[in-house]
Amino acid sequence: MVTEIPTHKLENLIEYVKGKNSLSSFSVSTIKNDLSLTSSEATIVKKIFRETQDGDMLSIAIESVLANQFQNEQVNTKLVMTGNFHHDNVSYTHTTVYEMIRRAKARITIVGYWVYKLDELFQELSKIQEERKGLRIRFILDDAKKWESEIKEDWNTKFISKLEIFTPNKKELKKIHSKIIIIDDSEILITSANLTINAMEENLEAGIWSCDKKIINACSEVITDLVKREIITKLPKKKF
């Protein structure tokens, strides 16, 4: 199950089974709908449910396997892709993005071009910001004014003051087309995937995740310089 189902879906499964008993009574269709799984993923989960009745024990088992898997996968750089495939040496874009933001402690920087129907991600970012009061989140987007309301729609208004959104000064920079996520100056994802559900789950997208300090520092320094020279500028605060 752990090798066949993306990590972010397994994390939802962990919360889903906690406190539940008689798991074998759950139908494939119920599992599929409740957890937003594919038919094949729901069938795998159903097989596991037949083997155990204790949701709490199953949640602990899945958490232990995921923790062990993460320790074994500690590498400097890895390939990250979206698409209908499974490969032992490739991580899924959606899973990687969620794992990264959940490890954030102080700063998340997200650079992108297109934002569309990714409410789940923005809700998760708001939740993480609420849990870690000092966490600052920065978006740098090509047409930030267009996407500002979509990003903030499900945000906890108490923490919007710590949310920064930047856009290019069109007199100085024609377009922001890069897609980058930087977490705490400790890890980076450079990818073709926009902030859309298609890019995260449906398209064929490719990128590289790395914890190489030279790459992370260089990218952070370029962004800092662009802000300093007002080539990218912060949107004014609005009341929501």
LINNORUR-V430491 format. One record per residue. N is the residue number from 1. SS is DSSP state (a for helix, b for strand, c for the rest). PHI is phi as a letter, one per 30 degrees, with the letter a starting at -180 (none if undefined). OMEGA is omega in whole degrees, 0 to 359 (NA if undefined). Layout:
BEGIN
N,SS,PHI,OMEGA
N,SS,PHI,OMEGA
END
This chain:
BEGIN
1,c,none,182
2,c,d,180
3,c,d,186
4,c,c,185
5,c,c,180
6,c,e,186
7,a,e,183
8,a,d,177
9,a,d,176
10,a,d,178
11,a,d,174
12,a,d,179
13,a,d,179
14,a,e,180
15,a,d,183
16,a,d,187
17,a,d,182
18,c,e,178
19,c,i,181
20,c,c,175
21,b,b,180
22,c,h,183
23,a,d,182
24,a,d,181
25,a,d,182
26,c,d,179
27,c,d,178
28,a,d,181
29,a,d,177
30,a,d,179
31,a,d,181
32,a,d,183
33,a,d,183
34,a,d,186
35,a,c,181
36,c,h,180
37,c,c,170
38,c,d,180
39,a,d,180
40,a,d,179
41,a,d,179
42,a,d,178
43,a,d,177
44,a,d,180
45,a,d,179
46,a,e,178
47,a,d,178
48,a,d,180
49,a,d,179
50,a,d,185
51,a,c,182
52,c,b,177
53,c,c,188
54,b,c,181
55,a,d,181
56,a,d,179
57,a,d,179
58,a,d,180
59,a,d,178
60,a,d,181
61,a,d,180
62,a,d,178
63,a,e,181
64,a,d,180
65,a,d,179
66,a,d,179
67,a,d,179
68,a,d,179
69,a,d,180
70,a,d,179
71,a,d,182
72,a,d,184
73,c,c,181
74,c,d,181
75,c,b,181
76,c,d,183
77,b,b,176
78,b,b,179
79,b,d,180
80,b,b,184
81,b,b,168
82,b,c,177
83,c,l,180
84,c,d,184
85,c,a,168
86,c,b,179
87,c,b,185
88,c,d,184
89,c,c,178
90,b,b,176
91,b,c,179
92,b,d,181
93,a,e,183
94,a,e,181
95,a,d,182
96,a,d,181
97,a,d,181
98,a,d,178
99,a,d,180
100,a,d,185
101,a,d,179
102,a,d,176
103,a,c,185
104,c,d,178
105,c,c,186
106,c,b,188
107,b,b,171
108,b,b,175
109,b,c,180
110,b,b,179
111,b,c,182
112,b,a,181
113,c,c,188
114,c,b,177
115,b,b,180
116,b,a,174
117,c,h,175
118,c,b,184
119,a,e,182
120,a,e,181
121,a,d,182
122,a,d,175
123,a,d,179
124,a,d,177
125,a,d,178
126,a,d,179
127,a,d,180
128,a,d,178
129,a,d,179
130,a,d,180
131,a,d,183
132,c,c,193
133,c,e,182
134,c,d,185
135,c,d,177
136,b,c,182
137,b,b,183
138,b,b,173
139,b,c,174
140,b,b,191
141,b,b,184
142,c,d,179
143,c,b,189
144,a,d,180
145,a,d,180
146,a,d,188
147,a,c,186
148,a,e,184
149,a,d,179
150,a,d,178
151,a,d,187
152,a,d,187
153,c,e,182
154,c,c,182
155,c,d,174
156,c,d,187
157,a,d,179
158,a,d,186
159,a,c,178
160,a,d,181
161,a,d,179
162,a,c,178
163,b,c,180
164,b,c,178
165,b,b,183
166,b,c,178
167,b,b,182
168,b,d,168
169,c,d,189
170,c,d,175
171,c,d,184
172,c,c,186
173,c,b,185
174,c,d,187
175,c,a,167
176,c,c,182
177,c,c,180
178,c,d,177
179,c,b,189
180,b,b,170
181,b,b,177
182,b,b,180
183,b,c,172
184,c,h,184
185,c,h,182
186,c,b,178
187,b,a,184
188,b,b,172
189,b,b,175
190,b,c,192
191,b,b,173
192,c,d,189
193,c,d,171
194,c,d,177
195,b,d,178
196,b,b,180
197,a,d,177
198,a,d,181
199,a,d,182
200,a,d,189
201,a,b,190
202,a,c,185
203,c,d,165
204,c,c,181
205,b,b,180
206,b,b,178
207,b,a,180
208,b,b,170
209,b,c,180
210,b,a,170
211,c,c,177
212,c,d,186
213,a,d,181
214,a,d,179
215,a,d,182
216,a,d,181
217,a,d,180
218,a,d,180
219,a,d,179
220,a,d,180
221,a,d,177
222,a,d,180
223,a,d,179
224,a,e,180
225,a,d,179
226,a,d,177
227,a,d,182
228,a,e,182
229,c,d,177
230,c,h,172
231,c,d,164
232,b,c,187
233,b,b,182
234,b,d,173
235,c,d,177
236,c,d,180
237,c,d,175
238,c,b,174
239,c,d,180
240,c,b,NA
END
